[in-house]
């Protein structure tokens, strides 16, 4: 029983011993630690004009072209660009950003067709895939049954 107790104690205290050996450059609450840069938050948009993005934002669509987007094979995105927006062209497939992203804050603007046509998921069914895996679904549900 004594050997079992000693082994259990050693195994249980191993994480604490390992943690104690961590060498950090800064002490807890050290005011000399690096601080994140101050970011200009940008401005809000209106119906007449878009807002200015935050100063650290990666703008993926500037209203003019899809140069930061690609099709599944990595070729140019074949979606339609006009009047400051882009829209899927039937049978052209999904598009993705040319640059990979990890942690992020995502801002998406989505416009529904007006007037709405179709029923259920046949009207305004879209979405955004995150990390090529998880989809945030966007559905037009206004006065939908």
C-alpha positions in Angstrom: 0.0 0.0 0.0 2.9 2.4 0.7 4.4 2.0 -2.7 1.0 2.6 -4.3 0.6 5.8 -2.3 4.0 7.1 -3.3 3.4 6.4 -7.0 0.0 8.0 -6.9 1.5 11.1 -5.2 4.3 11.4 -7.8 1.9 11.0 -10.7 -0.5 13.5 -9.2 2.2 16.1 -8.5 4.0 15.8 -11.9 1.8 18.5 -13.6 2.6 20.9 -10.7 6.3 20.3 -10.9 6.3 20.7 -14.7 4.3 24.0 -14.4 6.8 25.3 -11.8 9.6 24.9 -14.3 8.0 27.1 -16.9 10.3 30.1 -17.5 8.4 33.2 -18.6 9.9 36.5 -19.7 7.5 38.5 -17.6 6.2 38.3 -14.1 2.5 38.2 -13.3 1.0 41.7 -13.7 4.3 42.9 -15.2 3.6 46.3 -16.8 6.5 45.8 -19.2 4.6 43.0 -21.1 3.8 43.9 -24.7 0.4 45.3 -25.3 -1.8 44.9 -28.3 -1.9 47.8 -30.8 -4.7 50.3 -30.6 -7.1 49.7 -33.5 -9.3 52.3 -35.2 -12.7 50.6 -35.0 -13.8 52.1 -38.3 -17.2 53.7 -38.9 -20.8 52.5 -39.4 -22.2 52.3 -42.9 -25.5 53.8 -44.1 -27.8 53.0 -46.9 -26.0 55.5 -49.1 -22.4 54.7 -48.3 -20.4 51.9 -46.8 -18.6 52.4 -43.5 -14.9 52.3 -43.1 -13.5 48.9 -41.9 -11.4 48.6 -38.7 -7.8 49.5 -39.3 -6.7 45.8 -38.8 -9.4 44.3 -41.0 -8.6 42.2 -44.0 -11.1 43.3 -46.6 -12.0 40.4 -48.8 -14.4 42.3 -51.2 -14.0 46.0 -52.1 -17.1 46.2 -54.3 -15.0 45.9 -57.4 -13.6 42.4 -58.0 -13.2 38.9 -56.6 -9.3 38.9 -56.7 -9.2 37.6 -53.1 -11.5 34.7 -53.9 -11.0 31.4 -55.8 -13.1 28.5 -57.0 -12.7 25.0 -55.6 -9.7 24.3 -57.9 -8.0 27.6 -57.0 -8.9 29.3 -60.2 -10.6 32.7 -60.5 -14.1 32.9 -58.9 -16.7 33.0 -61.6 -19.4 34.8 -59.7 -21.0 38.0 -61.0 -19.8 41.4 -59.6 -21.9 44.5 -60.2 -23.0 47.6 -58.4 -20.8 47.0 -55.4 -21.9 43.4 -54.7 -21.2 39.9 -55.9 -23.7 37.2 -56.6 -23.5 33.5 -57.4 -23.8 32.4 -61.0 -25.7 29.2 -61.3 -23.6 26.0 -61.7 -20.3 27.8 -60.9 -20.0 26.2 -57.4 -18.7 27.5 -54.1 -15.9 30.0 -53.7 -13.4 30.4 -50.9 -10.8 33.0 -49.8 -7.4 32.7 -51.4 -5.8 33.4 -48.0 -6.4 30.9 -45.1 -7.7 32.3 -41.8 -7.8 31.0 -38.3 -9.3 32.9 -35.4 -11.2 35.9 -36.7 -14.1 38.3 -36.4 -16.3 38.0 -39.4 -18.5 40.7 -40.9 -20.9 39.6 -43.7 -23.6 41.6 -45.4 -26.3 39.6 -47.1 -29.2 41.0 -49.2 -32.3 39.0 -49.9 -34.0 39.2 -53.3 -36.9 41.7 -53.3 -39.6 40.7 -53.8 -38.9 37.2 -52.4 -39.5 34.4 -54.8 -40.1 30.7 -53.9 -41.0 29.0 -50.7 -39.1 27.6 -47.7 -35.4 27.1 -48.5 -35.9 27.9 -52.1 -35.8 31.6 -51.3 -32.6 33.3 -50.2 -30.9 30.1 -49.1 -27.2 30.8 -48.6 -24.4 30.5 -46.0 -20.8 31.0 -45.0 -18.4 28.1 -44.4 -15.9 28.7 -41.7 -12.6 26.8 -42.0 -14.1 25.0 -44.9 -16.1 22.8 -42.5 -18.7 24.6 -40.5 -21.6 26.4 -42.2 -23.4 29.4 -40.9 -26.7 29.2 -42.6 -28.5 32.3 -43.9 -32.2 31.8 -44.8 -34.9 34.3 -45.7 -37.7 33.6 -43.2 -39.7 36.8 -43.6 -43.4 35.8 -43.7 -42.3 32.3 -44.5 -44.5 29.4 -43.3 
